[in-house]
């Protein structure tokens, strides 16, 4: 656990103030990190050690708080959270920083956003790392309405749905805007067509915990793509896979092969 929070800046896109950090080696190959639902740049990328891991390896490490999360603005309507809209925030951050292309790495909802960004702007995405989301990208990850209901329930004690309780507790732990998160979970669930996944030709690594009951198979998703490989993260569930050492080592090895192409 790394608790050294970097300095955040902000930029404006789509009428929203969005918070981000830009760390690591300013001359290094850029890596843009996109966090998961109900998380933040700090919770997803700083505390589990990704900023340190990538920074120590010589990369320029950029991450923002997605709209509805962290220190960024939090609209209260579901249409604001469609994945292609959130993907446009990520590309706008690259524009703001004057970065023509970057390696893009997303976890869970962030993986979905990363794919929408790559589909809309393939020339901006040098490579993809998709964590915590396998074939669920195209086939869905189950019914998430109970999670929205759990976020809006009067208290955690009133929530009986197991996955709903998990996300409600996480949202309380991160002191999140639960109304914005409920709108986000309702707006951000668009699936990616299998035919669209097949269009993506950039090198891709898909990492999913072997105990993850949300993501779906990374091998099945990789098989749809032109240039993708799957990684099983041993013994990890959806919440714990993100900071796993096996995942970090695999990403560093993957970047050593593709990041400088």
N, C-alpha and C positions, 0 to 999 in steps of 0.2 A: 504494500500500500504506500503510494507516494502522495503526500499531502501538500507538496510545494506548488501552490496554485500560481500559474503564470499571469502576467498582466494581460487584461482583455482590452480590446478596442471595440469600436462599433462602426457600422456603415448602414446606409439606408437603401432598402430595395422594396419595391411594391408598397411603398408607404409605411414600411415597418423599420424600426431600429433593430438591427441584429448584431449580437455580441460575438466576438471571435478572438482567438489568439493566433499569433504568427511567431513561432519559436524555432529552435534548432539552428542549423547552419543556414544563414541567409543565402549563401551561394550553393546550397545543396539542392539535390533533386526534390521538387515539392511533393509532399504527400498531403492530400486533403482528407480529413477524417470526418465522418458523418455519423452522429450517435443515434441510439435507438430510442424507442418510445418511452416517455416518462423519465428519461435520463438527461444528462447535460454533457457538455464537452469535458468538464472536470471529472464527473462520475464515470463516464465511459472511457476516457482516454488518458487523463492525468493520474487519477488515483490508482488504476490498475497497472500503471507503469509504461503505457504506450509512448507517451511523450518522451520519457527518458530513453526508452529502448530505441526509438527511431532517431531521436536527437543525437544520442551517443554514436549511432551508426552513420552520422553525417548528413541526414536528411533535413530538409526544411519542413517543419511540421505545423500544419494549419488545421484548425478546427473551429466550428462555430456552435453556439447554442441554436438549435433549430427553432423556428417560430413556434410559439406556444411553450417553450422550455427555457429554463435557466434565466439568464439576464436579458433575453430577447423579448420583443413585444409578443403579446399573447391574444390574438384575435379570438372572438367568441362566436365563430360560425364555421360549420364543418367544411364548407367549400374552400376555405382558406388553407386547408390541409391536404388537398389532393396531392398525390406524390409528384406529379409533374410540376405543380406550383412550388413545392418545397425543393425540388431539384433545381428550379430556376434560381432559388436563393443561393444554392451552392455554386452555380456557374457565375452568378453575379459577384460572389466573393472573389472568385478567381479574377474576374474583370476588375474589381476594385483594387486588387493587389498587382494587376498587370501581369498575371501568369497565363501564358498561352495554353499550356497543358499540364496536367498533374496526374500522379497516381492517386486513385480515389479508393478509399476504404470505408465501408459502412458496416454497421452492426444492426441486425434485425430490421426494424423500420428503416434505419440508415442504409442497409443493403438495398432495400427496395428503392429508396430515393436515389442511390448511386446508379442503379440500372436505368431508371428514368432519365437521369442526367446523361448517361452514356448513350442512350437511344436518341435523345434530342441533340446531343453535341458530341458525336463520336470522336471528332478531331481534338476535343479538349481533354479526353480521358486516355491517358497513356496505358494504364492497366487498371484492373478492378480487383479488390479483395472484398468478398462478400462473406461476412461472418453472421452466424446465427439465423440463416435463412437458406434453405435448400429448395426442394421442389415446391414448397409452400409459396415460393415466388409466383408460380404459375397456377398452382392448384388450390391455393388458399390454406389457411392455418386454423380453420375451425371458426366457431361462433364467438365473436368478440363483443357482441352486445352486452353480455353480463359484465364485461370489464368496464364499459361506459357506465352501466348502472351502478357498479361497485364504486366508481369514482365519485358519483353524485349521491351516494347513500349518506344518511345523516351521520353515520359513524362506522368505523371498521367493524364494530360489534354487530352491526346490522347486516353485514355481508356474509353469506354462507357459501357462495361459489368459490371454489378453491383458487382458481387462477385469478378471479376477481379480487380475492383477499390479498394475493401476492402483489398484484399491481397497485392496489389501494395502499397497502403498507409501504411499498416502494415510493409512491407519490407523496405520502406523508413524511417519509424519511428525507426526501429531497425537497420538502416544503414547496411542492409544485402547485400551480394553479389548476385545480382539479376540473373546473369547468372547461378550460382550454384543452386539457388532456382528453376529456370526454368528447369534445368536438373533433380533436385530432384523431382519436381512434375510430370515429365514425367516418371521417373524411379521407383517411389515408390508406384504405384497404384495397384500392384498385389492384387487380392482378395484372401481371405481364403475360401477354400471349406467348405461347411456345414459339410461334413463328417469329416474334420479335426477339426472343432470347437468341434464336438462331442467327440473327443479323449481327450480333456482337462478335467482333473478331479480335478485340484486344486481349492480351494475356489475362487470365482470370484465375484466382484461387478462391475456392469456396470452402470455408471451415465451419463445421457444425459439431457440437458436443455429442458424444455417443448416448448421453442420457437426456438430450434435448427432445421434449415432447411437443414442441411448437414448430420447429423449423422445417421438418421434412428432409428427405434424403439429399445430401450434397452431390452424391454420385449421379442421381437422376437429373439434377439441374445441370451439372457439368456436361452430361451426355447431349444436352440440347444445344450446346454452344460450340463454336468453332475452335476455341483455343483455351479450354478451361480444364482445371484439375481439382479434384476433391480432396479434402483433408478431414479425417475423423479426429476429433479432439477427445482423447480417452477420458472416460469417467466424468465428464462435465455436463451439467444441465444448461438451460438457456441463460441463466443468470451468471453462472460461474465460468463459462467457456471464454468470455471476452478477454479476461486477463491471464489466461493459461499460458504457461511457459512453452508448451509444445506449439501452440498457435503462434506465439511471438517468433519462435525460432523458424517456423515454416514461412512466415511472412518475410523475415529477413532474408532467408534463402531464395524465396521467390523474387524479391526485389533485386537481389544480387544478380539474378539471371535476366530480369526484364526492365528494371527501372531506368537503365541507362541506354536502352536500345535506340 
